[in-house]
Amino acid sequence: MNLAVSARLAARVRRDFAPDASAAVLARLETLDLYLAEKQSPERIQAAVVLLAQGDLAKFEHAAGRAERDWRDVLVWSGLGNNWHPVLDAELGPV
């Protein structure tokens, strides 16, 4: 699956991760294999992974793997489970 990364999420990745890691993080976000998530916002799930990582590559890989097993977990753990639009806008900036 190829998921586009929004401009605001890409900017957050570049802020959170070292310059030499940002490209790999963005590439991994684009290729997340999100089972049964077709009706979900890809940006929301990708952002959940990034927020959980807190700029740490090991945490990022853990969160990405967890999202591929059950993306609902990362949404809840990151605070993007319910009433997520304002949280996402606060974390990434307006659309």
C-alpha positions, 0 to 999 in steps of 0.5 A: 500500500502506498500512502501519501504523507501530508505536507504538515505531517512531513514537516512534523517528521522533519522537526522530530527526527534527525535529518539523516532519519527523516527520509527513512521515516517518511518512506516507512510511513508511505508503506505502512500495511494497514489491514482493514483501514481503507475507511480511516484517515491515513494521515491520522494513523501515520500521525499516531505513529509519529507522535508515539515515536517522539523522535526516537527511531526505535519507538517509531519502528515499534509503533509502525509495527504495532499499527500494522498489527492493529492500527486502532491501538496506536490511535488510542495510545496517541490520543487520536482515538476519539474527537481526534480532529482538534488533537491532530490540528494542535499537533500538526497545525491546520490543514 
